[in-house]
Every structure is written in structure tokens, then in C-alpha cells.
Amino acid sequence: MDRTLRRLATALVVGAMAPLFDSTIVSVALHGLARDLDAPVATIQWVSTAYLLAVGVVVPVAGWLQHRVGGRRLWMAALVVFGLGSVLCSLAWDAPSLIAFRVVQGLGTGVMLPLLTTLLMQEAGGRDLGRLMGVVSLPTALGPVLGPVVGGLVLGAAGWRWLFWINVPFVVAGLVLAAMLLPADGRTSRPTLDVVGLLLLSPGVVGVLLGLSGAAEPGGFARTAVWAPLAAGGALLAAFVAWATRRRGAALVDVHVLRHRPLAASASLLFLTGASLYGAMLLLPLSFQELRGLDALGAGLLLVPQGVGALASRTLAGRLNDRFGPRPVALAGFAVLGLATLPFVWTGPGTPAGWLVPVLLVRGVGLGAVTIPLMAVGFVGLAREEVPHASIVTRIAMQVGGAVGVAVLAVVLQHALGGAAPVEAFHHSFAWAVGFTAVSLALSLLLPGRPRPAAPEPGRAQLEEVGA
């Protein structure tokens, strides 16, 4: 990776650390927030749900905003919005004000997540994509694992307001580095906003996420509050696809990029990876607390080896991806992930923690290994102007996949608890998590194999081709 690309990656990753850790850090504080703000847990759950929905609203517009504003200016503006939302959250006086300020945070995050990938991929031009994603995936890999630990430590040492103040140094550092290291914006275009597409896609994503977020409550998918927004969101997404197919490049998101097989395979697998990662991240800490009697901080600390494994495997996975292609790396990663999840189908309260630590370490290695090729492969062979559309597609796929995984496994666990002892219920739920991984392993065969260099089309800024 050359110096310019390394500097750009450093500036963007530092700025992205806060929003990528924020959602998981806050998740451990919900019960404390309910107590301190004198609000029912059902209301406080909207602290997380409103943030998630705000992200879903803005992600589809990130590509259009980049064309209108410029990548550097948009990145810095999104950082400011997120930082402002963090400060306001720390000053919230009741539950409704905190929920409203979390929406402000989510608006900044929803722009930053796809823009991070877009700016790096456009600058890379097909060079060292695996190693580049090894850098970019650092906060993505560690956020779900270390976030609860950091949140628990902050809550123990200070109070919930400091959960938001710790974002401020990252925001300030991100702004300084962006001003110093991000290239100045060139001439921006003035594309017309696809208003119809916006009115279909953003509410569609929000409807799906809203429905899935309520599936963990008693009644599961049978509740009107779950299936109604899911059905409405699905219908809006289908209508958007029909609309965008006719509009091609004039659509808010050009769905024709999915004709590119590596991107289609990447999006499908990122959906399943999101389900596997976030679904299992629901089960693991819950099982540690319910079956082993640990508190939230203790459960978070037990997950640290998984984060260490993910951190350790990123660089090697990136190098192997660049050398051998994404297919063998993803196959190996999903195989390791599945085998390291399988023991939880049998573990119980008496299983020594010393035995779980190496299993979680190996599971983290698998997670780190699969993240790199899946994030990189979707952009190989795309023209520069197609990259923003691919960034939005992959981000929505992983976000919705994560929500699906959490919802499905929560319903499976809830149903199993109704007819079995807690140990057997968790065993049954972990078997479903292994099933998600097995499907991902099979779909990895659709990824491209060994890379081969190809000349770009004349007059077209294109990423290098990867052969099937």
C-alpha cells in the first residue's frame, strides 16, 4: 500500500472509530439509562432503535451527497454532525431528548459508513485491496467485541453521560487528520436528486429494520408491529428495484451494479456474515450471563479473545486475499468460524472458562479472515463512478443482515426457552448460528478465484479485474 493511500486510510479509520464503536458501547447501558432517566425499558430501547433507523435513512443518499458536496467536505461535515450529536446526548435531560439526539448521531454515521469505503476504493484503483481492507476493517471487526467491554468499564468508573463524551476526542482527531491528509475536493457535479427513489428506498430500509428490531419481543414475527413494517418495507424495496432498473445511472442507487458477479456474491455473503456476526453476538453474552451468572462487564471481558483473534488475522487475510484471491480465503475463514461456533452447541454452565478462551480466539480468527475478502471483492472490476453505488449496496446488505440475524436468533431462543431448559435452548440457537455459517461457506464458492491483472477500458477509471 503506497504512502498516499496509507495516509488516507489512517485519516478515515481514526474518524470512523467513534461511530463504529458507539452503538455497541451504548447497548450495555440501556438498563442503567432506564433507571437514571426514569423511563420504561421499552422506551429506552428506542435509544438504539432510533439510531439504527437514522443510519438506514441516510445511507442511500450518501452517494448523491458526495457528488454534490465532495468527498472531503462531506466526510468532515458528517463527523461534525456525529460529534454534535454525541455532545447533545451527554447533555440529555430525559429519554425523549436522548432518543432525538441519538437520531442526530445516526445521521452522521449513515453518511460516514458508505463514504469511508467509497473514498478508499476510489483512491486505491484496484491496488492492494486485501491489505487495504485489513486496515479499514479494524473498527468494524473490533466494535461489536470491545464495545461492550469499553461501555462496561466507563459505566463502572463514571456514568452513562461519559459514554458519549469519549466520542469527542476521536471526532476532533478525525477532523484534524481529514484536514491534513484527505485530498482537496475537485470540481463537483450537480446531479438531480432521485426523489422517487429516495421516497422508496429510505423508508423501505427503515421499515425492514423497524420490523426486525421488534421481532425479539414476545410474539416474534406474528406481531402486527413486526410483520406490518416488514411487509411495507419489503414492498417499498421491491418498488425501488423496479424503478431503479428503468433509471439506471439516474437512480439514487444504480442496482445494475449487481450484474457484476463479484459484487452480487459479496453483498449476499455480507448479508449472511452480518447475520452470523451480530446474531452470535446476541447469543454469546446472553449465554454467559444466563448460564454462567456473569454480569455484563464479565461477559464482555470473556469476549475479548474473539476480538484479539479478529485483530490478529486481518493482516494475514489481506495479504492472502491479494495473492490467492477471495474465494480460498473466505472458504477457509467460514470453515474456521463454523468449527469454532460448533462447540457452543454443547457447552454448559460447567464448561471451564479456560476452555472457552481458545475457542473464542479461533472464532475471532475466522471472523477477521472472512471480513477482508468480502469487503474487498465487491469493488473489483467496477468503474470509479460505480463505487459509491456498490458501497451503499454492501452497507445495506450487512446492516439488514445483522438485523435479520439478531431477530431470527432471538425468536429461535425465545421459542426454545418456552419448551426446554435454558441450556438446551441456547444449544438449539447456536445450532442455527452454525447453519448461517454453513450457508455462507457454500456461497463462498461463487466468489472469484485467483486474481489476474487486466487492462482498464480506454478512458475509464476502472479497478483491476479478478477472474472467476
C-alpha positions as CSV (number, residue, x, y, z in Angstrom):
1,M,0.0,0.0,0.0
2,D,1.6,3.3,-1.1
3,R,2.1,6.3,1.2
4,T,-0.8,8.4,-0.1
5,L,-3.3,5.5,0.3
6,R,-2.0,4.7,3.8
7,R,-2.4,8.3,4.9
8,L,-5.9,8.5,3.6
9,A,-6.8,5.2,5.3
10,T,-5.4,6.4,8.6
11,A,-7.4,9.7,8.5
12,L,-10.6,7.9,7.6
13,V,-10.3,5.0,10.1
14,V,-9.5,7.3,13.0
15,G,-12.6,9.3,12.3
16,A,-14.7,6.2,11.9
17,M,-13.7,4.7,15.2
18,A,-16.2,6.5,17.3
19,P,-19.4,5.7,15.3
20,L,-18.4,2.1,14.7
21,F,-17.8,1.6,18.5
22,D,-20.7,3.8,19.6
23,S,-23.7,1.6,19.0
24,T,-22.2,-1.4,20.9
25,I,-20.9,0.7,23.7
26,V,-24.3,2.2,24.3
27,S,-26.0,-1.2,24.2
28,V,-24.7,-2.2,27.6
29,A,-26.1,1.0,29.2
30,L,-29.8,0.5,28.4
31,H,-30.9,-0.8,31.7
32,G,-28.9,1.9,33.6
33,L,-30.4,4.6,31.3
34,A,-33.9,3.3,32.1
35,R,-33.2,3.7,35.8
36,D,-31.4,7.1,35.7
37,L,-33.9,8.7,33.3
38,D,-36.9,7.1,35.0
39,A,-38.2,5.5,31.8
40,P,-39.5,2.0,31.0
41,V,-37.1,-0.3,29.2
42,A,-39.5,-0.4,26.2
43,T,-38.9,3.4,25.8
44,I,-35.2,3.2,26.4
45,Q,-34.8,0.6,23.7
46,W,-35.5,3.4,21.2
47,V,-32.1,4.8,22.1
48,S,-30.7,2.0,20.0
49,T,-33.6,1.6,17.6
50,A,-33.8,5.3,16.6
51,Y,-30.0,5.4,16.0
52,L,-30.3,2.3,13.7
53,L,-33.2,3.8,11.8
54,A,-31.5,7.1,11.3
55,V,-28.5,5.3,9.8
56,G,-30.8,3.4,7.5
57,V,-32.5,6.7,6.3
58,V,-29.2,8.4,5.3
59,V,-27.1,5.5,3.9
60,P,-28.9,5.5,0.5
61,V,-28.3,9.3,0.0
62,A,-24.5,9.2,0.7
63,G,-23.5,8.7,-3.0
64,W,-25.6,11.6,-4.2
65,L,-24.3,13.8,-1.4
66,Q,-20.7,13.0,-2.3
67,H,-21.3,14.2,-5.9
68,R,-23.0,17.4,-4.7
69,V,-20.6,18.3,-1.9
70,G,-17.3,16.5,-2.5
71,G,-15.9,13.6,-0.5
72,R,-13.6,15.6,1.8
73,R,-16.2,18.2,2.7
74,L,-18.9,15.6,3.2
75,W,-16.7,13.4,5.4
76,M,-15.8,16.4,7.7
77,A,-19.4,17.6,7.8
78,A,-20.6,14.1,8.8
79,L,-18.0,13.9,11.5
80,V,-19.2,17.3,12.9
81,V,-22.8,16.1,12.9
82,F,-21.9,12.9,14.7
83,G,-19.8,14.8,17.2
84,L,-22.5,17.4,17.8
85,G,-25.0,14.5,18.4
86,S,-22.6,12.9,20.9
87,V,-22.3,16.2,22.9
88,L,-26.1,16.6,22.9
89,C,-26.6,13.0,24.0
90,S,-24.3,13.6,27.0
91,L,-26.5,16.6,28.0
92,A,-29.8,14.9,27.5
93,W,-32.3,15.6,30.3
94,D,-34.8,12.8,29.7
95,A,-35.5,9.8,27.5
96,P,-37.2,11.6,24.6
97,S,-34.3,14.2,24.3
98,L,-31.7,11.4,24.4
99,I,-33.6,9.5,21.6
100,A,-33.8,12.7,19.5
101,F,-30.1,13.3,19.9
102,R,-29.2,9.7,19.0
103,V,-31.0,10.4,15.7
104,V,-28.5,13.2,15.1
105,Q,-25.7,10.8,15.8
106,G,-27.2,8.3,13.4
107,L,-27.5,10.8,10.6
108,G,-23.7,11.5,10.7
109,T,-22.9,7.7,10.9
110,G,-25.2,6.9,8.0
111,V,-23.1,9.2,5.7
112,M,-19.7,8.1,7.1
113,L,-20.1,4.3,6.7
114,P,-20.5,4.1,2.9
115,L,-18.4,7.2,2.3
116,L,-15.4,5.6,4.1
117,T,-15.4,2.6,1.7
118,T,-16.1,4.8,-1.4
119,L,-13.2,7.2,-0.8
120,L,-10.7,4.4,-0.2
121,M,-11.8,2.3,-3.1
122,Q,-11.7,5.3,-5.5
123,E,-8.2,6.2,-4.4
124,A,-6.9,2.6,-4.4
125,G,-7.9,2.0,-8.0
126,G,-7.7,-1.8,-7.6
127,R,-4.3,-1.8,-5.7
128,D,-3.7,-3.9,-2.6
129,L,-7.4,-4.2,-1.8
130,G,-7.0,-7.0,0.7
131,R,-4.4,-5.2,2.7
132,L,-6.4,-2.0,2.5
133,M,-9.5,-3.8,3.9
134,G,-7.3,-5.2,6.6
135,V,-6.8,-1.6,7.8
136,V,-10.4,-0.4,7.1
137,S,-12.0,-3.4,8.9
138,L,-10.2,-2.7,12.2
139,P,-13.0,-0.8,13.9
140,T,-15.7,-2.9,12.1
141,A,-14.2,-6.1,13.5
142,L,-13.5,-4.9,17.0
143,G,-16.5,-2.7,17.6
144,P,-19.0,-5.5,18.4
145,V,-16.5,-7.3,20.6
146,L,-14.7,-4.5,22.5
147,G,-17.6,-2.0,22.6
148,P,-19.4,-3.8,25.4
149,V,-16.2,-4.0,27.4
150,V,-15.4,-0.3,27.0
151,G,-19.0,0.5,27.8
152,G,-18.9,-1.6,30.9
153,L,-15.7,-0.1,32.1
154,V,-16.9,3.5,31.5
155,L,-20.2,2.8,33.3
156,G,-18.3,1.4,36.3
157,A,-15.8,4.2,36.5
158,A,-18.1,7.2,35.7
159,G,-21.6,7.4,34.4
160,W,-23.6,6.9,31.2
161,R,-23.0,10.5,30.0
162,W,-19.3,9.7,29.6
163,L,-20.3,7.0,27.0
164,F,-20.9,9.9,24.6
165,W,-18.1,12.2,25.7
166,I,-15.5,9.6,24.8
167,N,-16.5,10.1,21.2
168,V,-15.3,13.7,21.2
169,P,-11.5,13.0,21.1
170,F,-12.0,10.7,18.1
171,V,-14.1,13.3,16.3
172,V,-11.5,16.0,16.9
173,A,-8.6,13.8,15.8
174,G,-10.6,12.7,12.8
175,L,-11.3,16.3,11.7
176,V,-7.6,17.3,12.2
177,L,-6.4,14.3,10.2
178,A,-9.0,14.8,7.5
179,A,-8.0,18.5,7.1
180,M,-4.3,17.4,6.8
181,L,-4.4,14.2,4.8
182,L,-7.6,14.0,2.7
183,P,-7.1,15.3,-0.8
184,A,-8.9,18.5,-1.7
185,D,-12.2,18.1,-3.5
186,G,-12.2,18.7,-7.2
187,R,-15.0,20.1,-9.2
188,T,-18.3,18.7,-8.0
189,S,-21.2,17.8,-10.3
190,R,-24.8,18.8,-9.7
191,P,-26.8,15.6,-10.2
192,T,-30.5,15.7,-9.8
193,L,-31.8,14.0,-6.7
194,D,-33.9,10.9,-7.5
195,V,-36.8,12.0,-5.3
196,V,-39.0,9.0,-6.2
197,G,-36.1,6.6,-5.4
198,L,-35.4,8.3,-2.1
199,L,-39.1,8.0,-1.1
200,L,-39.0,4.3,-1.9
201,L,-35.6,3.2,-0.7
202,S,-35.0,5.0,2.6
203,P,-38.5,4.2,4.0
204,G,-38.1,0.7,2.7
205,V,-34.9,0.1,4.6
206,V,-36.3,1.8,7.7
207,G,-39.5,-0.4,7.5
208,V,-37.4,-3.6,7.3
209,L,-35.1,-2.6,10.2
210,L,-38.0,-1.4,12.3
211,G,-39.9,-4.6,11.9
212,L,-36.8,-6.8,12.6
213,S,-36.0,-4.7,15.7
214,G,-39.3,-5.7,17.3
215,A,-39.1,-9.4,16.5
216,A,-37.2,-10.2,19.7
217,E,-40.2,-9.3,21.8
218,P,-42.8,-11.8,22.9
219,G,-44.9,-12.9,19.9
220,G,-41.9,-12.6,17.5
221,F,-42.8,-12.3,13.8
222,A,-46.5,-12.9,14.4
223,R,-46.9,-9.4,16.0
224,T,-48.5,-6.7,13.8
225,A,-45.8,-4.3,14.9
226,V,-43.3,-6.7,13.3
227,W,-44.8,-8.1,10.1
228,A,-46.6,-4.9,9.1
229,P,-43.4,-2.7,8.8
230,L,-41.6,-5.7,7.3
231,A,-44.2,-6.2,4.6
232,A,-44.4,-2.5,3.9
233,G,-40.6,-2.1,3.8
234,G,-40.2,-5.2,1.5
235,A,-42.8,-3.8,-0.9
236,L,-41.1,-0.4,-1.0
237,L,-37.7,-2.0,-1.7
238,A,-39.2,-4.1,-4.5
239,A,-40.8,-1.0,-5.9
240,F,-37.4,0.8,-5.7
241,V,-35.7,-2.0,-7.6
242,A,-38.3,-1.8,-10.4
243,W,-37.9,2.0,-10.5
244,A,-34.1,1.9,-10.4
245,T,-33.9,-0.8,-13.1
246,R,-35.5,1.7,-15.6
247,R,-33.5,4.7,-14.4
248,R,-30.0,3.1,-14.5
249,G,-27.4,5.7,-13.6
250,A,-30.0,8.3,-12.8
251,A,-31.4,6.3,-9.9
252,L,-30.5,7.1,-6.3
253,V,-28.6,3.7,-6.2
254,D,-27.8,2.0,-9.5
255,V,-29.0,-1.6,-9.0
256,H,-27.4,-2.6,-12.3
257,V,-24.1,-2.8,-10.4
258,L,-25.4,-6.1,-9.0
259,R,-24.9,-7.6,-12.5
260,H,-21.3,-7.6,-11.6
261,R,-21.0,-11.1,-10.2
262,P,-18.3,-10.4,-7.5
263,L,-20.4,-7.6,-6.1
264,A,-23.6,-9.7,-6.1
265,A,-21.7,-12.5,-4.3
266,S,-20.1,-10.1,-1.9
267,A,-23.5,-8.5,-1.0
268,S,-25.1,-11.9,-0.4
269,L,-22.3,-13.1,1.8
270,L,-22.1,-9.8,3.7
271,F,-25.8,-10.2,4.5
272,L,-25.1,-13.7,5.9
273,T,-22.0,-12.6,7.7
274,G,-23.9,-9.8,9.3
275,A,-26.5,-12.4,10.4
276,S,-23.8,-14.7,11.7
277,L,-21.7,-12.0,13.4
278,Y,-24.5,-9.9,15.1
279,G,-26.7,-12.9,15.7
280,A,-24.0,-14.8,17.5
281,M,-23.0,-11.6,19.4
282,L,-26.6,-11.6,20.8
283,L,-26.3,-15.3,21.9
284,L,-22.7,-15.3,23.3
285,P,-23.0,-12.6,26.0
286,L,-26.6,-13.7,26.9
287,S,-25.4,-17.3,27.4
288,F,-22.5,-16.1,29.5
289,Q,-24.9,-14.2,31.7
290,E,-27.8,-16.6,31.8
291,L,-25.8,-19.9,32.1
292,R,-22.7,-18.8,33.9
293,G,-24.1,-16.0,36.1
294,L,-21.7,-13.3,34.8
295,D,-22.6,-9.6,34.7
296,A,-22.5,-7.5,31.5
297,L,-18.9,-6.5,32.1
298,G,-17.8,-10.1,32.8
299,A,-19.5,-11.3,29.7
300,G,-17.8,-8.6,27.7
301,L,-14.4,-9.4,29.1
302,L,-14.9,-13.1,28.2
303,L,-15.4,-11.9,24.5
304,V,-12.0,-10.1,24.4
305,P,-10.2,-13.2,23.0
306,Q,-12.6,-13.1,20.0
307,G,-11.6,-9.5,19.3
308,V,-7.9,-10.4,19.6
309,G,-8.3,-13.2,17.1
310,A,-10.1,-10.9,14.6
311,L,-7.3,-8.3,15.1
312,A,-4.6,-10.9,14.6
313,S,-5.9,-12.4,11.4
314,R,-6.7,-9.2,9.5
315,T,-3.2,-8.5,8.0
316,L,-2.6,-12.1,7.0
317,A,-6.0,-12.4,5.4
318,G,-5.4,-9.2,3.5
319,R,-2.1,-10.5,2.1
320,L,-3.6,-13.9,1.2
321,N,-6.5,-12.2,-0.5
322,D,-4.3,-10.2,-2.7
323,R,-2.1,-13.2,-3.6
324,F,-4.6,-16.1,-3.9
325,G,-8.0,-14.3,-4.4
326,P,-11.0,-14.0,-2.2
327,R,-12.5,-17.5,-2.7
328,P,-10.0,-19.6,-0.8
329,V,-9.6,-17.0,2.0
330,A,-13.4,-16.8,2.5
331,L,-13.8,-20.6,2.4
332,A,-11.1,-21.1,5.0
333,G,-12.5,-18.3,7.1
334,F,-16.0,-19.5,7.1
335,A,-14.8,-23.1,7.9
336,V,-12.9,-21.9,10.9
337,L,-15.8,-19.7,12.0
338,G,-18.3,-22.6,11.8
339,L,-16.0,-25.1,13.6
340,A,-15.3,-22.5,16.4
341,T,-19.0,-21.8,16.8
342,L,-19.9,-25.5,16.9
343,P,-18.6,-26.1,20.5
344,F,-21.2,-23.7,21.9
345,V,-23.9,-26.2,20.7
346,W,-22.7,-28.4,23.6
347,T,-21.1,-26.2,26.2
348,G,-22.9,-25.6,29.5
349,P,-22.6,-23.8,32.9
350,G,-19.8,-26.2,34.0
351,T,-17.6,-25.7,31.0
352,P,-14.3,-24.1,32.2
353,A,-13.8,-20.6,31.1
354,G,-10.2,-21.5,30.3
355,W,-11.5,-23.8,27.6
356,L,-13.8,-21.2,26.1
357,V,-10.9,-18.7,25.7
358,P,-9.0,-20.5,22.9
359,V,-12.3,-21.4,21.1
360,L,-13.3,-17.7,21.1
361,L,-9.8,-16.8,19.9
362,V,-10.1,-19.2,17.0
363,R,-13.6,-17.9,16.2
364,G,-12.2,-14.4,16.1
365,V,-9.6,-15.5,13.6
366,G,-12.4,-16.8,11.4
367,L,-14.3,-13.6,11.7
368,G,-11.3,-11.5,10.7
369,A,-10.5,-13.8,7.8
370,V,-14.0,-13.6,6.2
371,T,-14.4,-9.9,6.6
372,I,-11.4,-8.9,4.4
373,P,-12.2,-10.7,1.2
374,L,-16.0,-10.0,1.3
375,M,-15.4,-6.2,1.8
376,A,-12.8,-6.1,-1.0
377,V,-14.1,-8.3,-3.7
378,G,-17.3,-6.4,-4.5
379,F,-15.3,-3.4,-5.8
380,V,-13.0,-5.3,-8.1
381,G,-13.7,-4.5,-11.8
382,L,-16.0,-1.6,-11.1
383,A,-15.6,1.8,-12.7
384,R,-14.9,4.8,-10.4
385,E,-18.4,6.2,-10.8
386,E,-19.9,2.8,-9.8
387,V,-18.0,2.6,-6.5
388,P,-20.5,4.8,-4.5
389,H,-23.4,2.6,-5.6
390,A,-21.5,-0.5,-4.6
391,S,-20.6,1.0,-1.2
392,I,-24.3,1.7,-0.4
393,V,-25.4,-1.8,-1.6
394,T,-22.8,-3.6,0.6
395,R,-23.5,-1.4,3.6
396,I,-27.3,-2.0,3.4
397,A,-26.7,-5.8,2.9
398,M,-24.6,-6.0,6.0
399,Q,-26.9,-3.8,8.1
400,V,-30.0,-5.6,7.2
401,G,-28.3,-9.0,7.5
402,G,-27.2,-8.1,11.0
403,A,-30.8,-7.1,11.9
404,V,-32.1,-10.4,10.4
405,G,-29.6,-12.5,12.3
406,V,-30.5,-10.8,15.7
407,A,-34.2,-11.1,15.0
408,V,-34.2,-14.7,13.9
409,L,-31.9,-16.0,16.6
410,A,-33.8,-14.0,19.3
411,V,-37.1,-15.6,18.1
412,V,-35.5,-19.1,18.0
413,L,-34.1,-18.6,21.5
414,Q,-37.4,-17.3,22.8
415,H,-39.3,-20.2,21.3
416,A,-36.8,-22.7,22.6
417,L,-36.9,-21.3,26.1
418,G,-40.7,-22.0,26.1
419,G,-40.3,-25.7,25.8
420,A,-36.8,-26.6,27.1
421,A,-34.3,-25.8,29.8
422,P,-32.1,-22.7,29.2
423,V,-29.0,-24.8,28.4
424,E,-30.9,-26.8,25.7
425,A,-32.5,-23.5,24.3
426,F,-29.1,-21.9,23.9
427,H,-27.7,-25.1,22.3
428,H,-30.6,-25.0,19.8
429,S,-30.0,-21.3,19.0
430,F,-26.2,-21.8,18.5
431,A,-27.0,-24.6,16.0
432,W,-28.9,-22.0,13.9
433,A,-25.9,-19.7,14.1
434,V,-23.7,-22.6,12.7
435,G,-26.3,-23.0,10.0
436,F,-25.9,-19.4,8.9
437,T,-22.2,-20.0,8.7
438,A,-22.6,-23.2,6.7
439,V,-24.8,-21.5,4.1
440,S,-22.1,-18.7,3.8
441,L,-19.4,-21.4,3.3
442,A,-21.4,-22.8,0.4
443,L,-22.0,-19.4,-1.2
444,S,-18.3,-18.6,-0.9
445,L,-17.8,-20.9,-3.9
446,L,-19.4,-18.1,-6.0
447,L,-16.5,-15.7,-5.2
448,P,-13.8,-15.1,-7.8
449,G,-10.6,-17.2,-7.5
450,R,-7.0,-16.3,-8.1
451,P,-6.6,-12.7,-9.3
452,R,-5.3,-11.8,-12.7
453,P,-4.3,-8.4,-14.0
454,A,-6.4,-6.8,-16.7
455,A,-6.1,-3.6,-18.6
456,P,-8.7,-1.0,-17.9
457,E,-11.1,0.1,-20.6
458,P,-9.9,3.1,-22.6
459,G,-10.9,6.4,-21.0
460,R,-12.5,4.7,-18.0
461,A,-11.1,4.7,-14.5
462,Q,-11.6,1.0,-13.6
463,L,-10.5,-1.3,-10.8
464,E,-8.4,-4.3,-11.9
465,E,-10.3,-7.4,-13.0
466,V,-10.4,-10.6,-11.0
467,G,-11.0,-13.8,-12.8
468,A,-13.6,-16.3,-11.7
